[in-house]
C-alpha cells in the first residue's frame, strides 16, 4: 500500500488546506470544490486529508457503515442489534470519471438474481463513502447524470435506488470533495452551488517556495516511509486539533450580529437562494471551533464569505470568479460594528478577481464603449462604416481618421437565449445535452446481443430469449436455465455533446461597429448554449488574406469567449480560406475523437472577396462539407433594406440551413427546434 504525502507537508495552499480542515471539523459545511491549474497539489492534499480524519465505529458486518450508537433504521442490512462493532479509519472513496451509474449507486446483483432467483442489492460507491470522504478528481468531466445523483445524495444524506426491480434506500453522508482544471470546462452554475466551499489554487511564483515544493516531493518519492515519519508529530497535532474542534463545535454560539452580517453579505453580492447563508453560517461556526473559540467573530464571517460565495455570485461561466473584498469589508462594517475584521493577512488583495472588469470597453473600444452615433441600419454593410468612424473598408484601404485595414475590437452585445441547433440522426458520442445518441444512460429503447462485455442487462429480453429453450435444457423446479447466448444488452437513447465549430467572418463587410457587436453577442449566446449542453467548441476566424484557428477544439468555452472579445475586424473576406481551415480542423479532430459528431456554425454575410475567383473557391470549399455529411448552419449577418441572400446560397452549398440573427433568438420563435441536415434537407418541428 502506498504511503500518502503528509497533509502538513504541503507547501503553501493555505486556503485549500483550511477549506478541507473546516469540512473535516464540520461535514455539514457541504464539501469543497478545488479549482486550479494542473500540478498544484489539489489531489495530493485531498488524499492526505483522509489520514487526519478521526476513526469511525461501525456495526460489524454492515456493508453500509452504520453507526452502532444510532444505526439507520432503514438500513438494507438491518435491523441491527446492539453489540458487536468495529473501529476502522475513515475511508476515502474515489469516484472515477468513467464510472457507471450502477457503480455509483449500486444495482441488482445479476449473478444471484439468475442463479438463486432472489433480488439482492449490490452496494455502490455511495454506500462505501458513508461517514467518510468521497473524492471526485476532474469533477467537471463527470457525466451530468452522475453529478446529479452524487449531489442529490450529498444534499439529502441518503441514496435512493429504484431500478431493475430493486427499491433500496440507505444512508449516505460523506464529505464531498471535487477537484477540477477550469481549462477543461466548467461545472454548471446550479451544480457549483451544491458544493459548500470553493477554493482557487495556483502554483507559487516565489522561487524559494517552488524550491521547497520540489525538495519535499523528491524526498517523499525517494523514501515515503521515512518522509512520513519526519512529519508524524505535525500530523498528530492536526489530527488532535480536528478532534478537539469537533468536540467544541456544538458549544459554538452564532449570535444575531454574526447572522445579520451573513445575511447582509449574501444580499450585497446578490447570490441566489438561501443555501449560501446556511453554508456561511456553518463555515463561520467551524472556523470559530477550529480557532478554539465558542463565539463567532466578524473575522470568521469574512473568511467564510471568501470561501462560500465566489462560485455563487457567477451569473454565467464567463464571469470571472472571485469576490470584491473592499465591498465585503464595507458590508461587514456597516452591519457589524462590534468586531473589526483583520484584512491584513488574508492572502492577495483581490485586485485581479475580475469583479469590475466586465465594464472595460476594451482597447480602442471608444469612449465609454459607446457605438458611433452614425452606425445604423443604412446600407447593407458591404463597404466599411462611414469615414468619420475611422473604420477600414472591405478592400482594406485606410479611411479618414482610421488605420489601415483593421479596426480595434468591438465589445459583444448582451447574450440571449438561442434556438436549439442539433445534429440529425443518432450518434454515439460522449454524453451531453444536444443531439440524440445511443448512450449508456437514458431511456431504454430495445435490446440486442452484447458486443463484448455485458454492461446493461435487459432482463425481460433475456428471459424471453431463454424461455423457449427450457424443455430442451431439462429445467426442473422453479429456476430458469439461462445461458450466455440468451443474455441481451439494453439499448438506450439519450443525448450527446457535439463539437461546435464556429467559423466567424471578421472582415470589413462585417466591421460596422453596431453590427459586429451584435454578431459577437450572437456567438457568445451560442457559446453559452454549448456550455450548458456540454459541447466542445472551436473557433476559426477569417479576414484579410487568411484564416486563423483562434481556438482549437476544447471543452473550455470561456476560453472561446475571451478570444472572441479580443477579435479584431477589417480587410477583405477570404471565405474559402475560412471554410478550408475549418474543414482541416474537423479532419484532425475526427482522428482524435471519432465518436463526437460536429456541428459547423458559419457566422457571415456570405460575401467572398479574398483571393482569385473568391466566389468559385468558396463554393467548392463549401461542397466539401456537404460531401462529408457534416451538419452545418449559417448565421446570416446581412443587414439593410437591400439583401443579396448570399448566406442562404452558402448554406445550400454546405448542405445545411441559414438563420438570421433575429431568428436565432429562442424567444422570437418560441419552442422551435431546428435539426440541421447534413444531406441538405432540414426539418422544422414545434416542440
Beta strands, then each sheet from edge to edge (+ up, - down):
strand 1: 32-36
strand 2: 56-59
strand 3: 85-88
strand 4: 92-94
strand 5: 107-108
strand 6: 121-122
strand 7: 133-137
strand 8: 158-163
strand 9: 166-171
strand 10: 175-180
strand 11: 197-201
strand 12: 420-423
strand 13: 431-439
strand 14: 443-449
strand 15: 488-496
strand 16: 499-505
strand 17: 536-543
strand 18: 546-554
strand 19: 598-604
strand 20: 631-636
strand 21: 657-660
strand 22: 672-676
strand 23: 683-686
sheet 1: 4+ 7+ 10+ 1+ 11+
sheet 2: 2+ 3-
sheet 3: 5+ 6-
sheet 4: 8+ 9-
sheet 5: 12+ 22+ 23-
sheet 6: 13+ 15- 14+
sheet 7: 18+ 17- 16- 19- 20- 21-
end
